[in-house]
Amino acid sequence: MSPSALPRATKIVATIGTDSGTPEALRALLEAGVNVFRLNFSHGSQGEQAERIRAIRALEEETGQPVCILADLQGPKHRVGPVEDGVVLAAGDSFVFDRSSDIGNASRVGLPHPEIFAALQPGARLLIDDGKLVLRVKSIGDDSFTTTVEVGGPLSSRKGVNLPDLVLDSPPLTEKDRSDLAFALDCGVDWVALSFVQRARDVIEAKAAIDGRAALMSKIEKPAALAELSDIVTASDGVMVARGDLGVELPPEDVPGWQKRIVAECRMVGKPVVVATQMLESMITNPTPTRAEASDVAGAVFDGADAVMLSGETAVGKYPVETVQMMGRIIAAAEGHIMAHPENAPPKLPTEPSLYHAVALATVSLAETVGAEVIVAFSTSGNTAVRIARERPRIPFLVLSPFVEVRRRLAILWGTQTAGSTITEDFEAAIAEGVAEIGNRGIAAAGAHVVIVAGMPFGIAGTTNSIRVATI
């Protein structure tokens, strides 16, 4: 199969907003190339999210195509209290934060977050309004602390506060998160994104609350998470490089390097990784992206990301469908370049000394050696798909599973196409079903080689140990 004929391997995640959440808009986005719909629980009511979920599942029923839904929890948000109009802080000023609910002024403001007071240290920075104002802690009292303004500007009510130098002893799930999580799980979402992860124990606690009803994606957006990156990746089912808040709390020049490291860490252990935030930001208001944005999307592909994400571009933008189409074209061009210039591909990874990783590597190597046109994997849990995707095969990759929940979750995984299969213990019948599906999709022509990977005894999760070459 020529590089131009290969299906797009890097997936597209699109955030849904008020205008893009209608059945008609969702259909247009799906047809444009969206693989995963993200529901941002920082905005909109549960009733509104329920309508979107119903519309997505109706679209899935109509098209026969499994559609993945990612519920993104708000997480702990820290904000200043109310502030009177017209307050402007100047560099060099002293400014007090306290526990009072009184309206703030040019000398003080309330900060209703006891966990911040508990973690304070002299010299710690407070970044207000996405870093537009920078203040540094000078002295700490019982119910207040004094800061020095380093970067001044207007201060208004309820602006967000970031504390890049502190690890806060706050629970990973707020009361709102727990309510939204229970609601999302009852609605059957496929992935849950956990915001503002600081420690691996945050992930473990959230996974216990999810109890296997969805996969968990950890959002890396706090410098504290970078100190426990390996443990967080290991504990998670997937990871999102959330460059918005990460870019506020880290120096901007450090973010690209961390993006590469996070993607590499996830690839090493076979965890899906999504690169997010401001990828085609200018297309919120413009019909075309900047050249720098196109390079940013392509760079995520060259790094080996499983998926790239659109936020405001599809949630509130003027050109949501055009943005998805543009992202798809950029991805396809980058993947075509990798096919033509393999030296620009993400590096090959060492294989863990385990049967299952060895079988995945052997499957891909065999397929490329014999010139197979497609790899077919039978999987009841999705783990076989993850292991094969880790090897980044240069040919189409089809996963057959009898469980729609597994096929939905795999929609975020690099290169993975999925199809339904019959629950059976008959390996030969399953192979015939897989070959028929390949023919129906036009993935390979008569006479083509197909490499098939499965477990024996067939149909039992965790037994991937068998490779076969078949001919269409």
Secondary structure, DSSP 8 states (H G I E B T S, - for coil): --GGGS---SEEEEEE-TGGGSHHHHHHHHHHT--EEEEETTSS-HHHHHHHHHHHHHHHHHHT---EEEEE------B---B-TT-EE-TT-EEEEES--S-B-SSEEE---HHHHHH--TT-EEEETTTTEEEEEEEE-SSEEEEEEEE-EE--TT-BEE-TT------SS-HHHHHHHHHHHHTT-SEEEE-S--SHHHHHHHHHHHTTSSEEEEEE-SHHHHHTHHHHHHH-SEEEEEHHHHHHHS-GGGHHHHHHHHHHHHHHHT--EEEESSTTGGGGTSSS--HHHHHHHHHHHHHT-SEEEESHHHHT-S-HHHHHHHHHHHHHHHHHHHHH-GGGS-------SSHHHHHHHHHHHHHHHTT-SEEEEE-SSSHHHHHHHHT--SS-EEEEES-HHHHHHGGGSTTEEEEE----S-HHHHHHHHHHHHHHHTSS-TT-EEEEEEESSTT-TT-EEEEEEEE-
